[in-house]
Amino acid sequence: MTATELVIALTKGRILRETLPLFESAGIRPLEDIEKSRKLLFDTNVDGVKLLLMRGSDVPTYVRFGSADIGVAGKDLILENGSDGFYEPLDLKIATCKMMTAEPVDAPVAVDRLRVATKFTNIAKRFYAERGQQIELIKLNGALELAPSLGLADAIVDIVDTGKTLKANGLVAKDTIADISSRVIVNKASMKIKNAMILDVLAKLRDAVTSVEA
Ligand code: PRP
Protein backbone atom coordinates (compact mmCIF):
# COMPACT_ATOMS: atom_id res chain seq x y z
CA MET A 1 0.00 0.00 0.00
CA THR A 2 1.17 3.54 -0.72
CA ALA A 3 0.36 6.70 1.24
CA THR A 4 -2.21 7.78 -1.33
CA GLU A 5 -3.89 4.41 -1.58
CA LEU A 6 -6.53 3.12 0.81
CA VAL A 7 -7.15 -0.63 0.94
CA ILE A 8 -10.39 -1.75 2.58
CA ALA A 9 -10.97 -5.43 3.44
CA LEU A 10 -14.60 -6.57 3.42
CA THR A 11 -16.24 -9.80 4.55
CA LYS A 12 -17.76 -11.91 1.76
CA GLY A 13 -21.27 -13.33 1.86
CA ARG A 14 -24.34 -12.17 3.74
CA ILE A 15 -22.53 -9.36 5.57
CA LEU A 16 -21.37 -7.87 2.27
CA ARG A 17 -24.96 -7.21 1.24
CA GLU A 18 -25.39 -5.00 4.31
CA THR A 19 -21.92 -3.45 4.08
CA LEU A 20 -21.98 -2.21 0.48
CA PRO A 21 -24.95 0.17 0.91
CA LEU A 22 -23.18 1.85 3.84
CA PHE A 23 -20.02 2.32 1.77
CA GLU A 24 -22.17 3.55 -1.13
CA SER A 25 -23.73 6.19 1.20
CA ALA A 26 -20.21 7.08 2.25
CA GLY A 27 -19.39 7.71 -1.42
CA ILE A 28 -17.38 4.54 -2.10
CA ARG A 29 -18.65 1.98 -4.58
CA PRO A 30 -16.93 -0.77 -6.56
CA LEU A 31 -16.57 -0.18 -10.29
CA GLU A 32 -18.13 -3.56 -11.07
CA ASP A 33 -20.75 -5.85 -9.59
CA ILE A 34 -18.83 -7.19 -6.63
CA GLU A 35 -21.37 -9.90 -5.81
CA LYS A 36 -21.37 -11.38 -9.30
CA SER A 37 -17.63 -11.25 -9.96
CA ARG A 38 -15.12 -13.93 -8.97
CA LYS A 39 -12.48 -11.26 -8.44
CA LEU A 40 -11.23 -10.51 -4.95
CA LEU A 41 -9.77 -7.03 -5.51
CA PHE A 42 -11.89 -4.17 -6.84
CA ASP A 43 -11.20 -0.61 -7.88
CA THR A 44 -13.78 1.92 -6.75
CA ASN A 45 -15.15 5.22 -8.00
CA VAL A 46 -12.71 6.95 -5.64
CA ASP A 47 -9.17 7.18 -7.00
CA GLY A 48 -6.78 5.01 -4.96
CA VAL A 49 -9.49 3.35 -2.84
CA LYS A 50 -9.58 -0.42 -3.34
CA LEU A 51 -11.85 -3.07 -1.88
CA LEU A 52 -10.67 -6.59 -1.00
CA LEU A 53 -13.07 -9.50 -0.47
CA MET A 54 -12.27 -12.30 1.94
CA ARG A 55 -13.57 -14.54 4.68
CA GLY A 56 -14.49 -12.65 7.83
CA SER A 57 -11.92 -14.54 9.87
CA ASP A 58 -9.13 -13.23 7.62
CA VAL A 59 -10.10 -9.53 7.77
CA PRO A 60 -8.44 -8.84 11.17
CA THR A 61 -5.26 -10.56 9.94
CA TYR A 62 -4.99 -8.39 6.82
CA VAL A 63 -5.62 -5.25 8.88
CA ARG A 64 -3.30 -6.29 11.75
CA PHE A 65 -0.38 -6.69 9.34
CA GLY A 66 -1.25 -3.55 7.38
CA SER A 67 -1.99 -5.28 4.07
CA ALA A 68 -5.35 -3.59 4.39
CA ASP A 69 -5.70 -0.18 6.05
CA ILE A 70 -9.33 -0.61 7.01
CA GLY A 71 -11.52 -3.68 7.51
CA VAL A 72 -15.06 -4.65 8.33
CA ALA A 73 -15.03 -7.52 10.80
CA GLY A 74 -17.50 -9.20 13.14
CA LYS A 75 -17.10 -8.41 16.83
CA ASP A 76 -17.13 -12.18 17.43
CA LEU A 77 -13.88 -12.56 15.49
CA ILE A 78 -12.33 -9.54 17.18
CA LEU A 79 -13.19 -10.92 20.64
CA GLU A 80 -11.93 -14.36 19.70
CA ASN A 81 -8.69 -13.35 18.00
CA GLY A 82 -7.79 -10.13 19.83
CA SER A 83 -7.28 -6.63 18.50
CA ASP A 84 -3.50 -6.31 18.36
CA GLY A 85 -2.38 -3.85 15.72
CA PHE A 86 -5.68 -2.17 15.01
CA TYR A 87 -8.26 0.26 16.38
CA GLU A 88 -11.98 -0.38 16.37
CA PRO A 89 -13.46 3.09 15.85
CA LEU A 90 -16.93 2.37 14.50
CA ASP A 91 -19.86 -0.01 15.01
CA LEU A 92 -21.68 -0.40 11.68
CA LYS A 93 -24.67 -1.91 13.53
CA ILE A 94 -25.17 -4.53 10.83
CA ALA A 95 -25.09 -8.33 11.11
CA THR A 96 -26.26 -7.97 14.68
CA CYS A 97 -26.59 -11.09 16.82
CA LYS A 98 -25.50 -12.36 20.22
CA MET A 99 -22.75 -14.64 21.47
CA MET A 100 -24.52 -16.95 23.88
CA THR A 101 -24.27 -20.14 25.83
CA ALA A 102 -26.96 -22.73 25.13
CA GLU A 103 -27.93 -26.03 26.68
CA PRO A 104 -30.40 -28.83 25.98
CA VAL A 105 -33.95 -28.02 27.07
CA ASP A 106 -33.76 -30.84 29.64
CA ALA A 107 -30.20 -30.17 30.86
CA PRO A 108 -29.42 -31.17 34.48
CA VAL A 109 -29.17 -28.19 36.86
CA ALA A 110 -25.44 -28.65 37.48
CA VAL A 111 -22.63 -30.86 36.30
CA ASP A 112 -19.16 -31.09 37.86
CA ARG A 113 -17.11 -30.19 34.87
CA LEU A 114 -19.15 -28.74 32.04
CA ARG A 115 -18.11 -29.92 28.58
CA VAL A 116 -18.50 -26.94 26.23
CA ALA A 117 -18.38 -27.28 22.44
CA THR A 118 -17.54 -24.14 20.47
CA LYS A 119 -15.47 -22.70 17.69
CA PHE A 120 -14.97 -19.59 19.87
CA THR A 121 -12.61 -21.22 22.36
CA ASN A 122 -11.00 -18.02 23.67
CA ILE A 123 -14.36 -16.33 24.25
CA ALA A 124 -15.70 -19.43 26.02
CA LYS A 125 -12.55 -19.84 28.13
CA ARG A 126 -12.73 -16.20 29.30
CA PHE A 127 -16.46 -16.33 30.00
CA TYR A 128 -16.38 -19.44 32.19
CA ALA A 129 -13.11 -18.42 33.89
CA GLU A 130 -14.68 -15.10 34.94
CA ARG A 131 -17.49 -17.07 36.57
CA GLY A 132 -15.03 -19.42 38.24
CA GLN A 133 -16.55 -22.41 36.46
CA GLN A 134 -14.36 -25.34 35.45
CA ILE A 135 -15.00 -26.52 31.92
CA GLU A 136 -13.64 -28.90 29.35
CA LEU A 137 -13.47 -27.23 25.94
CA ILE A 138 -14.27 -29.14 22.79
CA LYS A 139 -13.26 -27.27 19.66
CA LEU A 140 -15.61 -27.73 16.70
CA ASN A 141 -15.74 -25.81 13.44
CA GLY A 142 -19.48 -25.88 12.76
CA ALA A 143 -22.78 -27.65 13.41
CA LEU A 144 -22.21 -27.04 17.12
CA GLU A 145 -25.88 -27.53 17.84
CA LEU A 146 -25.47 -31.27 17.23
CA ALA A 147 -22.92 -31.76 19.99
CA PRO A 148 -25.23 -31.87 23.06
CA SER A 149 -27.77 -34.26 21.54
CA LEU A 150 -25.01 -36.68 20.55
CA GLY A 151 -23.47 -36.60 24.01
CA LEU A 152 -20.32 -34.77 22.92
CA ALA A 153 -20.95 -31.71 25.10
CA ASP A 154 -23.20 -30.39 27.88
CA ALA A 155 -23.39 -26.88 26.44
CA ILE A 156 -22.32 -24.82 23.46
CA VAL A 157 -21.08 -21.26 22.96
CA ASP A 158 -22.25 -19.90 19.62
CA ILE A 159 -23.81 -17.06 17.72
CA VAL A 160 -27.57 -16.73 18.07
CA ASP A 161 -29.56 -14.61 15.67
CA THR A 162 -33.22 -15.65 15.35
CA GLY A 163 -32.80 -18.60 17.74
CA LYS A 164 -34.26 -20.96 15.15
CA THR A 165 -31.18 -23.19 14.93
CA LEU A 166 -31.14 -23.69 18.70
CA LYS A 167 -34.85 -24.46 18.80
CA ALA A 168 -34.66 -26.91 15.89
CA ASN A 169 -31.99 -28.84 17.80
CA GLY A 170 -33.67 -28.97 21.20
CA LEU A 171 -31.48 -26.30 22.79
CA VAL A 172 -32.28 -23.16 24.76
CA ALA A 173 -30.19 -20.02 25.05
CA LYS A 174 -28.85 -19.34 28.55
CA ASP A 175 -26.34 -16.52 29.06
CA THR A 176 -25.51 -13.64 26.73
CA ILE A 177 -21.75 -13.30 26.52
CA ALA A 178 -21.58 -10.36 24.10
CA ASP A 179 -23.60 -8.33 21.63
CA ILE A 180 -22.14 -8.86 18.19
CA SER A 181 -22.18 -6.64 15.10
CA SER A 182 -19.80 -5.67 12.31
CA ARG A 183 -17.12 -3.18 13.28
CA VAL A 184 -14.80 -0.99 11.25
CA ILE A 185 -11.20 -1.68 12.21
CA VAL A 186 -8.18 0.43 11.24
CA ASN A 187 -4.51 -0.53 11.17
CA LYS A 188 -2.66 1.56 13.78
CA ALA A 189 0.17 2.62 11.48
CA SER A 190 -2.25 3.49 8.66
CA MET A 191 -4.19 5.68 11.08
CA LYS A 192 -1.02 7.78 11.56
CA ILE A 193 0.23 7.78 7.97
CA LYS A 194 -3.12 8.22 6.22
CA ASN A 195 -4.91 10.04 9.02
CA ALA A 196 -6.90 12.60 7.00
CA MET A 197 -8.03 10.06 4.40
CA ILE A 198 -9.11 7.53 7.03
CA LEU A 199 -10.88 10.07 9.26
CA ASP A 200 -12.80 11.25 6.19
CA VAL A 201 -14.00 7.71 5.38
CA LEU A 202 -14.87 7.09 9.05
CA ALA A 203 -16.89 10.32 9.29
CA LYS A 204 -18.84 9.45 6.14
CA LEU A 205 -19.49 5.89 7.31
CA ARG A 206 -20.61 7.22 10.70
CA ASP A 207 -23.10 9.52 8.94
CA ALA A 208 -24.31 6.56 6.84
CA VAL A 209 -24.92 4.48 10.00
CA THR A 210 -26.74 7.39 11.66
CA SER A 211 -28.97 7.96 8.66
CA VAL A 212 -29.96 4.25 8.60
CA GLU A 213 -30.84 4.52 12.31
CA ALA A 214 -32.87 7.71 11.89
C1 PRP B 1 -24.66 -19.17 12.76
C2 PRP B 1 -24.52 -19.90 14.09
C3 PRP B 1 -25.80 -20.68 14.19
C4 PRP B 1 -26.79 -19.85 13.40
C5 PRP B 1 -27.69 -19.09 14.33
O1 PRP B 1 -24.21 -19.98 11.74
O2 PRP B 1 -23.36 -20.71 14.12
O3 PRP B 1 -25.65 -21.97 13.65
O4 PRP B 1 -26.06 -18.90 12.62
O5 PRP B 1 -28.69 -18.38 13.63
P1 PRP B 1 -30.20 -18.41 14.12
O6 PRP B 1 -30.21 -18.06 15.58
O7 PRP B 1 -30.87 -17.37 13.28
O8 PRP B 1 -30.74 -19.77 13.85
P2 PRP B 1 -24.00 -19.45 10.27
O9 PRP B 1 -25.22 -19.69 9.47
O10 PRP B 1 -23.51 -18.04 10.32
O11 PRP B 1 -22.88 -20.39 9.72
P3 PRP B 1 -21.56 -20.94 10.41
O12 PRP B 1 -21.96 -22.28 10.98
O13 PRP B 1 -20.60 -21.03 9.29
O14 PRP B 1 -21.14 -19.97 11.48
Residues whose N, C-alpha, C, O or C-beta is under 5 A from the ligand:
A	BS01	PRP	G142 A143 D158 I159 V160 D161 T162 G163 K164 T165 L166
